[in-house]
Amino acid sequence: MSVGLTGITVVLVEHDMRLVMKISNRVHVLDHGMTLAEGDAAAVRENPAVIAAYLGSHGTTQSRAVR
């Protein structure tokens, strides 16, 4: 049985974005304790603020994401 079918909510605190995007129905992204984005994995993955803060942006050498 899937956890999602039980009605149980699971809060996962994780920096492995591949894992988060693979197993999550909804994603809530924080940056320095403030909400940066929330929604389904596809929407969050495409959010420009999330890309800049965690995935790095084109021409940027700094990123907080562990790849």
C-alpha positions in Angstrom: 0.0 0.0 0.0 1.2 3.5 -0.9 1.6 6.0 1.9 -0.3 8.5 -0.3 -3.3 6.3 -0.2 -3.4 6.1 3.6 -4.1 9.8 4.2 -0.9 10.1 6.2 1.1 13.3 5.6 4.9 12.9 5.5 7.3 15.8 5.9 10.6 15.2 4.2 13.5 17.6 4.8 16.0 16.8 2.1 18.5 18.4 -0.2 18.7 15.6 -2.8 16.5 17.2 -5.4 16.3 14.1 -7.5 14.8 12.2 -4.6 12.5 15.0 -3.6 11.1 15.4 -7.1 10.7 11.7 -7.6 8.7 10.9 -4.5 6.8 14.1 -3.6 3.3 15.0 -4.6 3.9 18.6 -3.4 7.1 20.4 -2.8 7.6 23.4 -0.5 11.0 25.2 -1.0 12.5 27.3 1.7 15.4 29.7 1.3 16.8 31.2 4.6 13.6 30.2 6.4 11.3 32.0 3.9 9.0 30.3 1.4 10.5 30.5 -2.1 8.1 28.3 -3.9 5.4 25.6 -3.4 3.4 23.3 -5.6 3.8 20.1 -7.6 7.3 19.0 -8.5 7.1 20.1 -12.2 6.0 23.6 -11.2 8.7 24.0 -8.6 11.4 22.6 -10.8 10.6 25.3 -13.4 10.3 28.1 -10.9 13.0 30.8 -11.8 13.6 31.6 -8.1 14.2 27.9 -7.2 16.5 27.5 -10.2 18.6 30.5 -9.2 18.8 29.6 -5.5 19.3 25.9 -5.6 20.1 24.7 -9.1 22.2 27.6 -10.2 21.5 29.8 -13.1 23.3 30.0 -16.5 26.5 31.9 -16.0 26.5 31.6 -12.2 29.2 29.6 -10.5 27.5 29.5 -7.1 24.7 27.1 -6.2 23.6 25.6 -2.9 22.5 22.4 -4.5 24.4 19.2 -4.1 24.4 17.5 -7.5 
